[in-house]
Amino acid sequence: MKGYWIILGTDVTDQAAQQEYGRLWAPIGEKYGATVRVLDPEVLVESRSSRRVLAVEFPSYEQAKACYKDPAYTHAKEFALRASQRELIIIEGDLA
């Protein structure tokens, strides 16, 4: 079954960090077969601070977990966490 990261984030407050995260993410995402989908913020029907929603699809749940634990992602994540506040969950399923 597919794996997903569901990311809820605030507005980006550090554009340079966000750009660096994007640069570092590209080869990591490719390595794990990830596809990023930016969802319409209107899906946030209840939110205190989140303004952005992303669904990152992986071919399998195992790949989603492995990607998150990859040392290259650990480094890239530092920039994501500087860029904005976020929450990330990893789930298994088929979200169509």
C-alpha positions as CSV (number, residue, x, y, z in Angstrom):
1,M,0.0,0.0,0.0
2,K,1.1,3.6,-0.6
3,G,2.5,5.8,2.1
4,Y,1.9,9.5,2.6
5,W,3.3,12.3,4.6
6,I,0.6,14.8,5.4
7,I,2.1,18.2,6.3
8,L,0.3,21.0,7.9
9,G,2.3,24.2,8.0
10,T,2.1,27.9,8.8
11,D,3.0,30.6,6.3
12,V,6.7,30.5,5.3
13,T,8.6,33.1,7.3
14,D,12.1,32.3,6.0
15,Q,12.2,32.2,2.2
16,A,15.9,31.4,2.0
17,A,15.5,28.4,4.2
18,Q,12.5,27.2,2.2
19,Q,14.5,27.5,-1.0
20,E,17.3,25.5,0.4
21,Y,14.9,22.9,1.7
22,G,13.5,22.6,-1.8
23,R,16.9,22.3,-3.4
24,L,17.9,19.5,-0.9
25,W,14.5,17.8,-1.2
26,A,14.5,17.3,-4.9
27,P,17.1,14.4,-5.1
28,I,15.7,12.9,-1.9
29,G,12.2,12.8,-3.2
30,E,13.4,11.4,-6.5
31,K,15.3,8.6,-4.6
32,Y,12.1,7.5,-2.8
33,G,9.7,8.0,-5.7
34,A,7.8,10.8,-3.9
35,T,5.2,13.0,-5.5
36,V,4.3,16.3,-3.7
37,R,0.8,17.6,-4.0
38,V,0.0,21.1,-2.6
39,L,-3.6,21.0,-1.5
40,D,-6.0,23.9,-1.6
41,P,-5.9,25.6,1.8
42,E,-9.7,25.4,2.0
43,V,-9.3,21.8,3.0
44,L,-8.3,23.2,6.4
45,V,-11.8,23.4,7.9
46,E,-10.5,23.7,11.4
47,S,-7.1,25.3,12.0
48,R,-5.4,27.5,14.6
49,S,-2.2,28.3,12.7
50,S,-1.8,26.1,9.7
51,R,-2.1,27.8,6.3
52,R,-0.6,25.2,4.0
53,V,-1.4,21.5,3.4
54,L,0.8,19.1,1.5
55,A,0.4,15.5,0.7
56,V,3.6,13.7,-0.2
57,E,2.8,10.3,-1.9
58,F,5.3,7.4,-1.8
59,P,5.0,4.1,-3.6
60,S,4.8,2.3,-0.2
61,Y,4.5,3.0,3.5
62,E,7.9,1.6,4.1
63,Q,9.4,4.1,1.6
64,A,7.6,7.0,3.4
65,K,9.1,5.9,6.7
66,A,12.6,5.2,5.3
67,C,12.7,8.6,3.6
68,Y,11.9,10.4,6.8
69,K,14.7,8.5,8.6
70,D,17.2,9.1,5.8
71,P,20.2,11.1,7.0
72,A,20.0,13.4,3.9
73,Y,16.4,14.2,4.9
74,T,17.4,14.8,8.5
75,H,19.7,17.5,7.2
76,A,17.1,18.9,4.8
77,K,14.5,19.0,7.5
78,E,16.5,21.5,9.5
79,F,15.8,24.0,6.7
80,A,12.1,23.1,6.6
81,L,11.8,23.7,10.3
82,R,13.5,27.1,10.0
83,A,11.2,28.1,7.1
84,S,7.9,27.6,8.9
85,Q,6.2,25.7,11.7
86,R,4.7,22.5,10.7
87,E,3.3,19.1,11.7
88,L,3.9,16.0,9.8
89,I,2.2,12.6,10.0
90,I,3.0,9.4,8.1
91,I,0.1,7.3,7.1
92,E,-0.5,4.1,5.0
93,G,-3.4,3.9,2.5
94,D,-4.6,4.9,-0.9
95,L,-5.8,8.5,-0.9
96,A,-6.7,8.6,-4.6
